[in-house]
Amino acid sequence: MAILNFEQFIKKIDQLEEANILMAALEFRVFTHLGKKRLTHATLAKKAGIQPEGAEALLNALASLGALKKAGNTFSNTPDSYKYFCEHSPHYKRGTVFLRRENRDEWSDLISIIKNGRKLSEVDNDDPKFREPFTHAMHERSSNFSKPLAKFITRKPVGKLIDLGGGPGSYSAEILKIDKSAQAVLIDREASLKVAKTIIKKTSILKRFTFIAGDLFKVSLGLETDTVLYSNILHIYSASENSRLFKRIHTSLKPGGRLILVDLFLKDNRTEPFDAALFSLTMLMFTATGRTYTFKETEGLLKMNGFGKFKRCELGQGNSVIEATKI
């Protein structure tokens, strides 16, 4: 584990300046206004409704960071800034942009929350205006892990798959592309399912999907399920809440059925991997009872609820899989 020296410590803090420059570019839709054109700072300022002086300083800073290109007195997008951050691009990362803009303001509450505790009365993620772009962000993020996860899961027949709180259904879709006989039931909020249907309807696997809107703690999971996917759900809830869901899943599964957990699991020292350690603070800020769990803690909860034969698999960026079998 690397130890920060003084210079590195200060540099980490100073990266806040770079983050705010990039966030300002997103806020004023700089990459969208530029599109595939070259514009002066004055023209961009008029399009964005900002002051020319501020626009010039911002565009020069973005060019210095490598987020834009500058030639003479004009500015243009780089290939990546156009592809992922221009709203007219077919590859525009709508959900990712939304989430970064949301998190920027909310992370400013970190010091207060550490001092005073969670703002439990303010934790409300059921608003469709939040849930819909958030689900797009989860789809964009899942592209990093869907193929290795699907490869791990489909090493055995998948059968009837319940994707519990599966959001955009990106993982289930990748699984069904490999296992041609598998059927998936995607359970989540209505706003999330709306996004999932939009994404999956473009594929040939739509006919093998069933969509059920409901509360994970209340909706029927049925019986004789072969596989349950519990992806990025564990960290939202307390140990007792997860235990309640594990009991429901255990009842739904066939003997020998599999529960697949995907999450940012910590090692026993709770400082590694890096992404999982930082995610503990994210859950402190954005959930009522959630946190990150160690592999050992999670497997202990699973054992208490009738699961065993654990198998782990790393996906990268702090994300891993625990496969548990109904005993």
SEVEXZA-320634 format. One line per field, with one value per atom (N, C-alpha, C): residue number from 1; residue in one letter; atom name; x, y, z. Coordinates in steps of 0.1 Angstrom, whole numbers. Each point is the difference from the previous one (the first is absolute). Example, Ala and Ser with C-alpha at 12.3 -4.5 7.8 and 13.67 -1.06 7.14 Angstrom:
BEGIN
n: 1,1,1,2,2,2 .
res: A,A,A,S,S,S .
atom: N,CA,C,N,CA,C .
X: 132,-9,9,-4,9,-8 .
Y: -57,12,12,11,11,11 .
Z: 78,0,0,-7,0,8 .
END
This chain:
BEGIN
n: 1,1,1,2,2,2,3,3,3,4,4,4,5,5,5,6,6,6,7,7,7,8,8,8,9,9,9,10,10,10,11,11,11,12,12,12,13,13,13,14,14,14,15,15,15,16,16,16,17,17,17,18,18,18,19,19,19,20,20,20,21,21,21,22,22,22,23,23,23,24,24,24,25,25,25,26,26,26,27,27,27,28,28,28,29,29,29,30,30,30,31,31,31,32,32,32,33,33,33,34,34,34,35,35,35,36,36,36,37,37,37,38,38,38,39,39,39,40,40,40,41,41,41,42,42,42,43,43,43,44,44,44,45,45,45,46,46,46,47,47,47,48,48,48,49,49,49,50,50,50,51,51,51,52,52,52,53,53,53,54,54,54,55,55,55,56,56,56,57,57,57,58,58,58,59,59,59,60,60,60,61,61,61,62,62,62,63,63,63,64,64,64,65,65,65,66,66,66,67,67,67,68,68,68,69,69,69,70,70,70,71,71,71,72,72,72,73,73,73,74,74,74,75,75,75,76,76,76,77,77,77,78,78,78,79,79,79,80,80,80,81,81,81,82,82,82,83,83,83,84,84,84,85,85,85,86,86,86,87,87,87,88,88,88,89,89,89,90,90,90,91,91,91,92,92,92,93,93,93,94,94,94,95,95,95,96,96,96,97,97,97,98,98,98,99,99,99,100,100,100,101,101,101,102,102,102,103,103,103,104,104,104,105,105,105,106,106,106,107,107,107,108,108,108,109,109,109,110,110,110,111,111,111,112,112,112,113,113,113,114,114,114,115,115,115,116,116,116,117,117,117,118,118,118,119,119,119,120,120,120,121,121,121,122,122,122,123,123,123,124,124,124,125,125,125,126,126,126,127,127,127,128,128,128,129,129,129,130,130,130,131,131,131,132,132,132,133,133,133,134,134,134,135,135,135,136,136,136,137,137,137,138,138,138,139,139,139,140,140,140,141,141,141,142,142,142,143,143,143,144,144,144,145,145,145,146,146,146,147,147,147,148,148,148,149,149,149,150,150,150,151,151,151,152,152,152,153,153,153,154,154,154,155,155,155,156,156,156,157,157,157,158,158,158,159,159,159,160,160,160,161,161,161,162,162,162,163,163,163,164,164,164,165,165,165,166,166,166,167,167,167,168,168,168,169,169,169,170,170,170,171,171,171,172,172,172,173,173,173,174,174,174,175,175,175,176,176,176,177,177,177,178,178,178,179,179,179,180,180,180,181,181,181,182,182,182,183,183,183,184,184,184,185,185,185,186,186,186,187,187,187,188,188,188,189,189,189,190,190,190,191,191,191,192,192,192,193,193,193,194,194,194,195,195,195,196,196,196,197,197,197,198,198,198,199,199,199,200,200,200,201,201,201,202,202,202,203,203,203,204,204,204,205,205,205,206,206,206,207,207,207,208,208,208,209,209,209,210,210,210,211,211,211,212,212,212,213,213,213,214,214,214,215,215,215,216,216,216,217,217,217,218,218,218,219,219,219,220,220,220,221,221,221,222,222,222,223,223,223,224,224,224,225,225,225,226,226,226,227,227,227,228,228,228,229,229,229,230,230,230,231,231,231,232,232,232,233,233,233,234,234,234,235,235,235,236,236,236,237,237,237,238,238,238,239,239,239,240,240,240,241,241,241,242,242,242,243,243,243,244,244,244,245,245,245,246,246,246,247,247,247,248,248,248,249,249,249,250,250,250,251,251,251,252,252,252,253,253,253,254,254,254,255,255,255,256,256,256,257,257,257,258,258,258,259,259,259,260,260,260,261,261,261,262,262,262,263,263,263,264,264,264,265,265,265,266,266,266,267,267,267,268,268,268,269,269,269,270,270,270,271,271,271,272,272,272,273,273,273,274,274,274,275,275,275,276,276,276,277,277,277,278,278,278,279,279,279,280,280,280,281,281,281,282,282,282,283,283,283,284,284,284,285,285,285,286,286,286,287,287,287,288,288,288,289,289,289,290,290,290,291,291,291,292,292,292,293,293,293,294,294,294,295,295,295,296,296,296,297,297,297,298,298,298,299,299,299,300,300,300,301,301,301,302,302,302,303,303,303,304,304,304,305,305,305,306,306,306,307,307,307,308,308,308,309,309,309,310,310,310,311,311,311,312,312,312,313,313,313,314,314,314,315,315,315,316,316,316,317,317,317,318,318,318,319,319,319,320,320,320,321,321,321,322,322,322,323,323,323,324,324,324,325,325,325,326,326,326,327,327,327 .
res: M,M,M,A,A,A,I,I,I,L,L,L,N,N,N,F,F,F,E,E,E,Q,Q,Q,F,F,F,I,I,I,K,K,K,K,K,K,I,I,I,D,D,D,Q,Q,Q,L,L,L,E,E,E,E,E,E,A,A,A,N,N,N,I,I,I,L,L,L,M,M,M,A,A,A,A,A,A,L,L,L,E,E,E,F,F,F,R,R,R,V,V,V,F,F,F,T,T,T,H,H,H,L,L,L,G,G,G,K,K,K,K,K,K,R,R,R,L,L,L,T,T,T,H,H,H,A,A,A,T,T,T,L,L,L,A,A,A,K,K,K,K,K,K,A,A,A,G,G,G,I,I,I,Q,Q,Q,P,P,P,E,E,E,G,G,G,A,A,A,E,E,E,A,A,A,L,L,L,L,L,L,N,N,N,A,A,A,L,L,L,A,A,A,S,S,S,L,L,L,G,G,G,A,A,A,L,L,L,K,K,K,K,K,K,A,A,A,G,G,G,N,N,N,T,T,T,F,F,F,S,S,S,N,N,N,T,T,T,P,P,P,D,D,D,S,S,S,Y,Y,Y,K,K,K,Y,Y,Y,F,F,F,C,C,C,E,E,E,H,H,H,S,S,S,P,P,P,H,H,H,Y,Y,Y,K,K,K,R,R,R,G,G,G,T,T,T,V,V,V,F,F,F,L,L,L,R,R,R,R,R,R,E,E,E,N,N,N,R,R,R,D,D,D,E,E,E,W,W,W,S,S,S,D,D,D,L,L,L,I,I,I,S,S,S,I,I,I,I,I,I,K,K,K,N,N,N,G,G,G,R,R,R,K,K,K,L,L,L,S,S,S,E,E,E,V,V,V,D,D,D,N,N,N,D,D,D,D,D,D,P,P,P,K,K,K,F,F,F,R,R,R,E,E,E,P,P,P,F,F,F,T,T,T,H,H,H,A,A,A,M,M,M,H,H,H,E,E,E,R,R,R,S,S,S,S,S,S,N,N,N,F,F,F,S,S,S,K,K,K,P,P,P,L,L,L,A,A,A,K,K,K,F,F,F,I,I,I,T,T,T,R,R,R,K,K,K,P,P,P,V,V,V,G,G,G,K,K,K,L,L,L,I,I,I,D,D,D,L,L,L,G,G,G,G,G,G,G,G,G,P,P,P,G,G,G,S,S,S,Y,Y,Y,S,S,S,A,A,A,E,E,E,I,I,I,L,L,L,K,K,K,I,I,I,D,D,D,K,K,K,S,S,S,A,A,A,Q,Q,Q,A,A,A,V,V,V,L,L,L,I,I,I,D,D,D,R,R,R,E,E,E,A,A,A,S,S,S,L,L,L,K,K,K,V,V,V,A,A,A,K,K,K,T,T,T,I,I,I,I,I,I,K,K,K,K,K,K,T,T,T,S,S,S,I,I,I,L,L,L,K,K,K,R,R,R,F,F,F,T,T,T,F,F,F,I,I,I,A,A,A,G,G,G,D,D,D,L,L,L,F,F,F,K,K,K,V,V,V,S,S,S,L,L,L,G,G,G,L,L,L,E,E,E,T,T,T,D,D,D,T,T,T,V,V,V,L,L,L,Y,Y,Y,S,S,S,N,N,N,I,I,I,L,L,L,H,H,H,I,I,I,Y,Y,Y,S,S,S,A,A,A,S,S,S,E,E,E,N,N,N,S,S,S,R,R,R,L,L,L,F,F,F,K,K,K,R,R,R,I,I,I,H,H,H,T,T,T,S,S,S,L,L,L,K,K,K,P,P,P,G,G,G,G,G,G,R,R,R,L,L,L,I,I,I,L,L,L,V,V,V,D,D,D,L,L,L,F,F,F,L,L,L,K,K,K,D,D,D,N,N,N,R,R,R,T,T,T,E,E,E,P,P,P,F,F,F,D,D,D,A,A,A,A,A,A,L,L,L,F,F,F,S,S,S,L,L,L,T,T,T,M,M,M,L,L,L,M,M,M,F,F,F,T,T,T,A,A,A,T,T,T,G,G,G,R,R,R,T,T,T,Y,Y,Y,T,T,T,F,F,F,K,K,K,E,E,E,T,T,T,E,E,E,G,G,G,L,L,L,L,L,L,K,K,K,M,M,M,N,N,N,G,G,G,F,F,F,G,G,G,K,K,K,F,F,F,K,K,K,R,R,R,C,C,C,E,E,E,L,L,L,G,G,G,Q,Q,Q,G,G,G,N,N,N,S,S,S,V,V,V,I,I,I,E,E,E,A,A,A,T,T,T,K,K,K,I,I,I .
atom: N,CA,C,N,CA,C,N,CA,C,N,CA,C,N,CA,C,N,CA,C,N,CA,C,N,CA,C,N,CA,C,N,CA,C,N,CA,C,N,CA,C,N,CA,C,N,CA,C,N,CA,C,N,CA,C,N,CA,C,N,CA,C,N,CA,C,N,CA,C,N,CA,C,N,CA,C,N,CA,C,N,CA,C,N,CA,C,N,CA,C,N,CA,C,N,CA,C,N,CA,C,N,CA,C,N,CA,C,N,CA,C,N,CA,C,N,CA,C,N,CA,C,N,CA,C,N,CA,C,N,CA,C,N,CA,C,N,CA,C,N,CA,C,N,CA,C,N,CA,C,N,CA,C,N,CA,C,N,CA,C,N,CA,C,N,CA,C,N,CA,C,N,CA,C,N,CA,C,N,CA,C,N,CA,C,N,CA,C,N,CA,C,N,CA,C,N,CA,C,N,CA,C,N,CA,C,N,CA,C,N,CA,C,N,CA,C,N,CA,C,N,CA,C,N,CA,C,N,CA,C,N,CA,C,N,CA,C,N,CA,C,N,CA,C,N,CA,C,N,CA,C,N,CA,C,N,CA,C,N,CA,C,N,CA,C,N,CA,C,N,CA,C,N,CA,C,N,CA,C,N,CA,C,N,CA,C,N,CA,C,N,CA,C,N,CA,C,N,CA,C,N,CA,C,N,CA,C,N,CA,C,N,CA,C,N,CA,C,N,CA,C,N,CA,C,N,CA,C,N,CA,C,N,CA,C,N,CA,C,N,CA,C,N,CA,C,N,CA,C,N,CA,C,N,CA,C,N,CA,C,N,CA,C,N,CA,C,N,CA,C,N,CA,C,N,CA,C,N,CA,C,N,CA,C,N,CA,C,N,CA,C,N,CA,C,N,CA,C,N,CA,C,N,CA,C,N,CA,C,N,CA,C,N,CA,C,N,CA,C,N,CA,C,N,CA,C,N,CA,C,N,CA,C,N,CA,C,N,CA,C,N,CA,C,N,CA,C,N,CA,C,N,CA,C,N,CA,C,N,CA,C,N,CA,C,N,CA,C,N,CA,C,N,CA,C,N,CA,C,N,CA,C,N,CA,C,N,CA,C,N,CA,C,N,CA,C,N,CA,C,N,CA,C,N,CA,C,N,CA,C,N,CA,C,N,CA,C,N,CA,C,N,CA,C,N,CA,C,N,CA,C,N,CA,C,N,CA,C,N,CA,C,N,CA,C,N,CA,C,N,CA,C,N,CA,C,N,CA,C,N,CA,C,N,CA,C,N,CA,C,N,CA,C,N,CA,C,N,CA,C,N,CA,C,N,CA,C,N,CA,C,N,CA,C,N,CA,C,N,CA,C,N,CA,C,N,CA,C,N,CA,C,N,CA,C,N,CA,C,N,CA,C,N,CA,C,N,CA,C,N,CA,C,N,CA,C,N,CA,C,N,CA,C,N,CA,C,N,CA,C,N,CA,C,N,CA,C,N,CA,C,N,CA,C,N,CA,C,N,CA,C,N,CA,C,N,CA,C,N,CA,C,N,CA,C,N,CA,C,N,CA,C,N,CA,C,N,CA,C,N,CA,C,N,CA,C,N,CA,C,N,CA,C,N,CA,C,N,CA,C,N,CA,C,N,CA,C,N,CA,C,N,CA,C,N,CA,C,N,CA,C,N,CA,C,N,CA,C,N,CA,C,N,CA,C,N,CA,C,N,CA,C,N,CA,C,N,CA,C,N,CA,C,N,CA,C,N,CA,C,N,CA,C,N,CA,C,N,CA,C,N,CA,C,N,CA,C,N,CA,C,N,CA,C,N,CA,C,N,CA,C,N,CA,C,N,CA,C,N,CA,C,N,CA,C,N,CA,C,N,CA,C,N,CA,C,N,CA,C,N,CA,C,N,CA,C,N,CA,C,N,CA,C,N,CA,C,N,CA,C,N,CA,C,N,CA,C,N,CA,C,N,CA,C,N,CA,C,N,CA,C,N,CA,C,N,CA,C,N,CA,C,N,CA,C,N,CA,C,N,CA,C,N,CA,C,N,CA,C,N,CA,C,N,CA,C,N,CA,C,N,CA,C,N,CA,C,N,CA,C,N,CA,C,N,CA,C,N,CA,C,N,CA,C,N,CA,C,N,CA,C,N,CA,C,N,CA,C,N,CA,C,N,CA,C,N,CA,C,N,CA,C,N,CA,C,N,CA,C,N,CA,C,N,CA,C,N,CA,C,N,CA,C,N,CA,C,N,CA,C,N,CA,C,N,CA,C,N,CA,C,N,CA,C,N,CA,C,N,CA,C,N,CA,C,N,CA,C,N,CA,C,N,CA,C,N,CA,C,N,CA,C,N,CA,C,N,CA,C,N,CA,C,N,CA,C,N,CA,C,N,CA,C,N,CA,C,N,CA,C,N,CA,C,N,CA,C,N,CA,C,N,CA,C,N,CA,C,N,CA,C,N,CA,C,N,CA,C,N,CA,C,N,CA,C,N,CA,C,N,CA,C,N,CA,C,N,CA,C,N,CA,C,N,CA,C,N,CA,C,N,CA,C,N,CA,C,N,CA,C,N,CA,C .
X: 8,-8,9,-2,8,-2,10,-1,2,-9,1,11,8,10,-7,7,-6,-5,9,-3,-12,-1,-11,-13,1,-12,-6,9,-5,-5,6,-4,-14,-3,-13,-11,3,-9,-2,11,0,-8,-2,-8,-14,-4,-14,-1,10,0,-3,7,-3,-14,-4,-14,-10,2,-10,0,12,1,-8,2,-8,-15,-4,-14,-6,8,-5,-3,9,-2,-13,-3,-12,-12,1,-11,-4,10,-3,-1,0,-2,10,13,10,2,1,3,-12,-12,-12,0,2,0,11,12,10,-3,-6,-4,12,-1,11,6,-3,4,12,6,10,-6,1,-6,10,-2,8,-7,7,-5,-13,0,-11,-13,2,-12,-5,9,-4,-7,5,-6,-14,-3,-13,-10,5,-8,-3,10,-2,-6,-2,-5,9,13,9,9,7,8,13,3,11,14,2,12,1,-11,0,1,-6,0,15,7,13,9,-1,8,-3,-13,-4,5,-2,4,15,8,14,4,-6,3,-4,-11,-4,10,5,10,13,4,12,-2,-12,-2,-1,-1,-1,-15,-9,-14,-6,8,-4,13,-1,11,-1,11,1,9,-6,8,-2,10,-2,-8,-11,-10,-13,1,-12,2,-11,0,-9,4,-8,1,-10,0,12,4,9,-9,5,-9,-8,6,-7,-10,4,-10,-12,1,-11,-8,7,-7,-8,5,-6,-7,3,-6,-7,-1,-9,-13,-11,-13,-5,6,-4,7,9,8,-9,0,-7,6,12,7,0,-8,-1,-3,8,-1,-10,-12,-10,-1,-1,-1,12,12,12,2,-4,1,-10,-12,-10,5,6,4,12,9,11,-4,-10,-5,-7,-8,-7,10,10,9,9,3,9,-6,-13,-6,-2,-4,-2,12,12,12,5,-5,4,-6,-9,-6,8,11,7,5,6,5,-12,-11,-12,-5,-1,-5,9,13,9,-1,-2,-2,-13,-11,-13,-9,5,-7,-8,-6,-7,-13,-3,-12,-11,-5,-9,-13,-5,-12,1,13,2,3,2,3,-12,-2,-12,4,2,5,-12,-12,-11,-6,4,-5,4,-10,4,9,0,9,14,3,13,2,-9,2,2,-6,1,15,5,14,10,-3,9,1,-11,0,8,-1,9,15,3,14,4,-9,4,2,-7,2,14,3,13,11,-1,10,1,-11,1,7,2,7,14,6,14,0,-11,0,-9,-10,-10,6,10,5,7,10,6,-10,-10,-10,-8,-5,-8,8,13,8,1,2,1,-14,-11,-13,-4,3,-4,9,10,8,-9,-11,-10,-14,-9,-13,-7,-6,-6,-14,-8,-14,-8,-9,-9,8,2,8,-8,1,-7,11,-1,9,-6,4,-7,6,-9,5,10,-2,10,1,-8,1,-2,10,-1,0,3,0,12,10,12,7,1,7,-8,-13,-9,0,0,0,12,12,12,0,-6,-1,-8,-12,-9,6,9,6,9,6,9,-8,-9,-8,-13,-2,-11,-13,1,-12,-5,8,-3,-12,-8,-11,3,-3,3,-13,0,-11,7,-3,7,-10,4,-8,6,-7,5,-12,4,-10,-5,-12,-5,8,6,9,12,6,11,-3,-12,-4,-3,-5,-2,13,11,13,4,-2,5,-7,-13,-8,5,4,5,13,8,13,-1,-8,-1,-9,-9,-9,8,12,8,7,-2,7,-9,5,-8,-4,5,-3,-12,-6,-11,-11,-3,-11,3,13,4,0,-5,0,-14,-2,-12,3,-8,2,-10,4,-9,4,-9,2,-4,8,-4,12,-4,9,8,13,7,-3,-5,-4,-14,-8,-14,-4,6,-4,3,-9,2,11,9,11,-3,-11,-4,9,-1,7,7,8,8,8,7,9,14,6,14,11,-1,10,-6,6,-4,12,-1,10,-2,9,-2,12,-3,11,-1,10,1,-12,-5,-11,6,9,5,4,7,5,-11,-12,-11,-6,1,-7,9,-6,6,1,8,1,-13,-8,-13,-10,1,-8,4,13,6,-4,0,-4,-14,-9,-14,-1,7,0,6,11,6,-10,-7,-10,-11,-4,-10,6,12,7,2,4,2,-13,-11,-13,-4,4,-3,8,13,9,-3,3,0,11,0,12,11,12,11,0,-10,-1,11,3,11,-5,6,-1,13,0,11,0,10,1,11,-3,10,1,12,1,14,3,13,3,6,3,14,0,13,7,13,8,-1,5,-3,6,10,6,-9,-10,-10,7,12,7,2,-2,2,-12,-2,6,-4,7,-1,-15,-5,-14,-10,1,-9,1,12,2,-7,2,-6,-15,-5,-14,-7,7,-6,-6,8,-5,-11,0,-12,-13,1,-12,-4,10,-4,-8,4,-7,-13,-1,-11,-11,2,-9,-4,-12,-4,7,4,6,12,3,10,14,9,14,7,13,6,4,0,2,13,6,11,-5,9,-4,-4,8,-3,-14,-3,-13,-11,1,-10,-3,11,-1,-6,3,-6,-15,-5,-14,-7,7,-5,-1,10,0,-12,-3,-11,-13,-1,-12,-1,9,-1,8,10,9,14,6,14,7,11,7,4,6,3,12,-2,10,1,13,2,6,-3,6,2,12,2,-4,-7,-4,8,7,8,-6,9,-4,-7,5,-6,-12,-6,-12,3,-7,1,-13,1,-12,2,-11,-1,-11,3,-10,-3,-13,-4,-11,0,-9,-9,-13,-10,3,2,3,-13 .
Y: -12,12,12,9,12,10,7,10,14,9,13,8,6,10,14,10,13,5,-1,5,-7,-13,-7,3,2,4,13,10,13,-1,-9,-1,-7,-9,-6,11,9,10,10,3,9,-6,-13,-5,4,6,5,12,7,11,-6,-11,-6,-5,-7,-5,11,11,11,6,1,5,-9,-14,-9,0,2,1,13,11,12,-2,-7,-3,-8,-10,-7,8,9,8,10,5,10,-7,-13,-8,4,2,5,-10,-13,-10,-2,3,-1,13,11,12,0,-6,-1,-10,-12,-10,-4,1,-3,13,11,13,6,10,8,13,5,12,9,13,9,0,5,1,9,10,10,-7,-8,-7,-10,-8,-10,7,12,7,3,5,4,-12,-12,-12,-5,1,-6,10,13,9,4,1,3,12,6,11,-3,8,-3,-2,8,-1,-13,-5,-13,-11,2,-11,-1,11,-1,-8,4,-7,-14,-4,-14,-8,5,-7,-2,10,-2,-10,0,-10,-14,-2,-13,-5,10,-4,-4,7,-4,-14,-3,-13,-11,4,-10,-4,7,-3,7,10,6,2,4,3,15,7,14,2,8,3,15,8,15,5,6,5,-8,-12,-9,-12,-6,-12,-11,-12,-11,-12,-9,-13,-9,-8,-11,-12,-10,-12,-5,-1,-5,10,13,9,1,-1,0,-13,-11,-14,-2,4,-4,12,12,12,10,-3,9,-7,7,-6,-5,5,-4,-13,-5,-12,-12,-11,-12,-7,3,-6,8,11,9,-7,2,-6,8,0,8,-3,-13,-3,3,-2,3,15,8,14,5,-6,4,-4,-11,-5,8,4,8,14,5,14,-1,-11,-2,-1,-9,-3,12,9,11,8,4,8,-8,-13,-8,-3,-2,-3,12,12,11,-2,-9,-2,-10,-6,-11,4,12,3,1,6,1,-14,-9,-13,-8,1,-7,5,13,6,-3,1,0,-13,-8,-12,2,-11,0,9,6,7,-9,-9,-10,5,11,5,5,2,5,-11,-12,-11,-5,4,-4,-1,-13,-2,-6,2,-6,10,12,10,-4,-2,-5,10,13,10,-3,-7,-5,-14,-8,-15,-2,7,-3,3,12,2,-8,-3,-8,-14,-5,-14,0,11,2,-1,7,0,-14,-8,-13,-9,3,-8,4,13,4,-6,0,-6,-15,-7,-15,-5,9,-5,-5,5,-4,-14,-5,-13,-10,3,-9,-13,2,-12,-10,5,-10,-6,8,-5,-11,3,-10,-13,2,-12,-9,7,-7,-8,7,-6,-11,1,-9,-13,-1,-12,-12,3,-9,4,-9,4,10,10,11,-3,-6,-3,12,0,11,9,13,10,11,3,12,10,12,11,10,-1,7,14,10,14,2,-6,0,12,11,12,-1,3,0,-14,-10,-14,-3,8,-2,-13,-4,-13,-11,0,-11,-1,11,0,-7,3,-6,-15,-4,-14,-8,6,-7,-1,9,0,-13,-4,-12,-13,0,-11,1,-7,2,-6,-8,-6,7,10,6,10,2,10,9,13,9,8,2,8,12,12,12,7,1,7,13,11,13,10,12,11,2,6,2,9,10,10,-8,-9,-7,-10,-6,-10,7,12,8,1,3,1,-13,-11,-13,-4,2,-4,7,13,8,-6,-4,-6,-13,-9,-14,-2,9,-2,0,5,1,-13,-10,-13,-11,-12,-12,-7,4,-8,5,11,6,-10,-10,-9,-10,0,-9,8,12,9,1,0,4,12,10,12,1,1,2,12,9,12,-3,4,-3,2,0,1,-13,0,-12,-8,7,-7,-6,4,-4,-8,3,-7,-15,-8,-14,-4,-9,-5,-13,-6,-13,-11,-12,-12,-6,-10,-8,9,10,9,-7,1,-6,9,13,10,13,6,14,9,11,10,12,2,10,10,9,9,14,4,13,4,-10,2,-1,-9,-2,13,9,12,10,-2,10,-2,-12,-4,-4,0,-5,-15,-5,-15,-7,6,-7,1,11,1,-10,-1,-9,-15,-2,-14,-3,10,-2,-4,7,-3,-14,-3,-13,-12,2,-10,-2,11,0,-7,3,-6,-15,-4,-14,-8,6,-7,-1,10,0,-10,-3,-8,-15,-7,-15,-5,-12,-5,0,5,1,12,8,13,10,9,9,14,7,14,7,9,7,14,4,13,8,12,8,13,4,12,4,11,4,-5,-12,-7,4,2,4,-12,1,-10,3,-9,1,12,6,13,12,-2,11,12,-1,11,-4,-13,-4,-9,1,8,15,8,15,4,-4,4,-4,-12,-4,8,3,8,14,6,13,0,-12,-1,-1,-3,0,14,10,14,4,-6,3,-5,-12,-6,7,5,8,13,5,13,-2,-11,-1,-11,-8,-10,2,-6,1,-9,-12,-10,-7,3,-8,2,-9,1,-11,0,-11,-11,-12,-12,-7,-7,-9,-13,-7,-13,-9,1,-9,3,13,4,-5,2,-4,-15,-8,-14,-5,7,-3,2,11,2,-11,-4,-10,-13,-4,-12,-1,12,0,-2,2,-1,-12,-10,-13,-1,8,0,-5,-6,-5,-2,-7,-3,13,9,13,0,8,2,14,6,14,2,12,3,16,5,14,5,11,7,12,6,11,13,10,13,-2,-10,-2,-9,-3,-8,-15,-8,-14,-7,-14,-8,-10,-3,-12,-8,-13,-9,-9,-1,-8,-10,-12,-11,-2,-3,-3,-14,-2,-13,-7 .
Z: 0,0,0,-10,-1,12,4,11,-7,3,-6,7,-9,6,0,5,0,-13,-10,-14,-5,1,-5,7,14,8,-6,-2,-5,-15,-8,-13,-1,9,1,2,10,3,-12,-7,-11,-12,0,-11,0,12,1,-10,-3,-10,-14,-4,-13,-1,11,0,-2,6,-1,-14,-6,-14,-9,1,-8,3,12,4,-6,0,-6,-15,-7,-14,-2,9,-2,3,11,4,-11,-8,-10,-14,0,-12,-11,4,-9,-12,4,-11,-9,4,-8,-9,5,-8,-11,3,-10,-11,5,-10,-9,-13,-9,-6,6,-5,8,-6,7,3,13,4,7,-1,9,14,9,14,0,-8,0,-6,-10,-6,10,6,10,12,4,11,-3,-12,-4,0,-5,-1,14,9,13,10,-4,9,12,-3,11,-4,9,-3,-9,-10,-8,7,11,7,7,6,7,-10,-12,-10,-5,-2,-5,10,12,10,2,-1,1,-12,-12,-12,0,4,0,10,12,10,-5,-7,-5,-11,-8,-10,7,11,8,6,4,6,-10,-13,-11,-3,6,-2,-13,-5,-13,-8,-12,-9,-3,-1,-4,-12,-10,-11,-3,1,-1,11,-4,11,0,-6,0,9,4,8,-6,2,-5,9,-1,8,-4,10,-3,-5,-5,-4,12,11,12,6,0,6,-9,-13,-9,2,0,0,13,11,13,7,-4,8,-9,-13,-8,-1,3,0,-14,-10,-14,-4,8,-4,4,-9,4,12,4,11,13,-1,12,13,10,13,9,-4,7,15,3,15,8,-6,7,3,-10,1,11,0,10,14,2,13,5,-9,5,4,-7,4,13,2,13,12,-2,10,4,-9,3,11,-1,11,13,-1,12,7,-7,7,9,-3,9,14,2,13,8,-5,6,14,2,14,10,-4,9,3,-10,3,9,-2,9,14,2,13,7,-8,6,-3,-10,-3,-13,-5,-12,0,-11,-2,-4,9,-4,-6,5,-6,-14,-5,-13,-10,5,-9,-8,-12,-8,-15,-4,-14,-8,4,-7,-10,0,-10,-14,-9,-14,-7,4,-6,3,12,3,-5,2,-3,-15,-8,-15,-5,3,-5,8,13,8,-6,-5,-6,-13,-7,-12,4,11,5,4,6,4,-13,-10,-13,-6,0,-5,8,13,9,-2,-2,0,-13,-10,-12,4,11,4,5,5,7,-5,-9,-5,-6,-9,-7,10,8,9,10,5,9,-7,-12,-7,-3,-3,-2,12,12,13,3,-2,3,-9,-13,-10,-1,9,0,4,7,3,-6,-3,-5,9,-6,8,3,-10,3,2,9,4,9,-5,6,6,12,6,2,-6,1,10,13,10,1,-2,0,-11,-12,-11,-8,3,-7,-15,-8,-15,-5,8,-5,-9,1,-8,2,13,3,-5,3,-5,-15,-7,-15,-5,6,-4,3,11,4,-10,-4,-9,-14,-4,-13,-1,12,0,2,10,3,-7,-12,-9,6,11,5,13,5,12,-1,10,1,11,-1,11,4,13,6,7,-5,5,9,13,10,5,-1,4,0,2,0,-14,-2,-13,-9,6,-8,-5,8,-4,-11,1,-10,-13,0,-12,-8,7,-7,-5,8,-4,-13,0,-12,-12,1,-11,-5,9,-4,-6,7,-4,-13,-2,-12,-13,0,-12,-3,9,-1,-3,-4,-3,13,11,13,7,-5,7,4,-9,2,12,4,11,14,0,11,5,14,6,10,0,8,11,12,11,9,1,8,15,9,14,10,13,11,2,1,1,12,11,12,0,-10,0,-12,-12,-12,0,-6,0,-9,6,-8,-6,3,-5,6,-6,4,-11,3,-10,-9,6,-7,-1,-11,-1,4,-3,2,4,10,4,-1,-7,-1,10,9,10,-2,-10,-5,6,7,6,8,8,9,15,2,13,7,-6,6,3,-5,3,14,5,12,12,12,12,-1,10,0,2,9,3,-12,-8,-12,-11,-1,-10,4,13,5,-4,2,-4,-15,-8,-15,-3,7,-2,4,10,4,-11,-6,-11,-12,-3,-11,2,12,3,-2,4,-2,-15,-8,-14,-8,5,-8,1,-10,0,9,6,6,-9,4,-9,-9,1,-8,5,-9,3,2,10,2,-4,-9,-5,5,9,5,-7,-5,-6,8,4,9,1,7,4,13,1,12,6,13,7,4,1,7,15,9,14,6,-6,6,-3,-8,-4,-7,-4,-8,-14,-4,-13,-5,-13,-10,1,-6,1,-3,-11,-4,10,6,10,13,3,13,-2,-11,-2,-1,-5,-2,13,11,13,3,-3,2,-9,-12,-9,6,5,6,13,7,12,-4,-11,-5,-7,-7,-9,3,11,4,14,4,14,9,-5,9,-7,-12,-8,4,-4,2,-9,-1,-7,10,-5,9,-5,10,-4,-6,-7,-4,11,11,12,6,2,5,-9,-13,-9,0,0,0,14,10,13,0,-6,-1,-9,-10,-9,7,8,7,10,6,10,-7,-13,-7,-10,3,-7,-13,-1,-12,3,-10,2,-13,0,-13,-7,7,-6,-10,-10,-10,-4,0,-3,-13,-6,-13,0,-4,-1,-14,0,-13,-3,9,-2,6,2,6,13,8,13,1,-12,-1,-1,8,0,1,-2,1,11,7,9,-5,-3,-4,12,4,11,-4,5,-3,11,-3,10,5,13,6,3 .
END
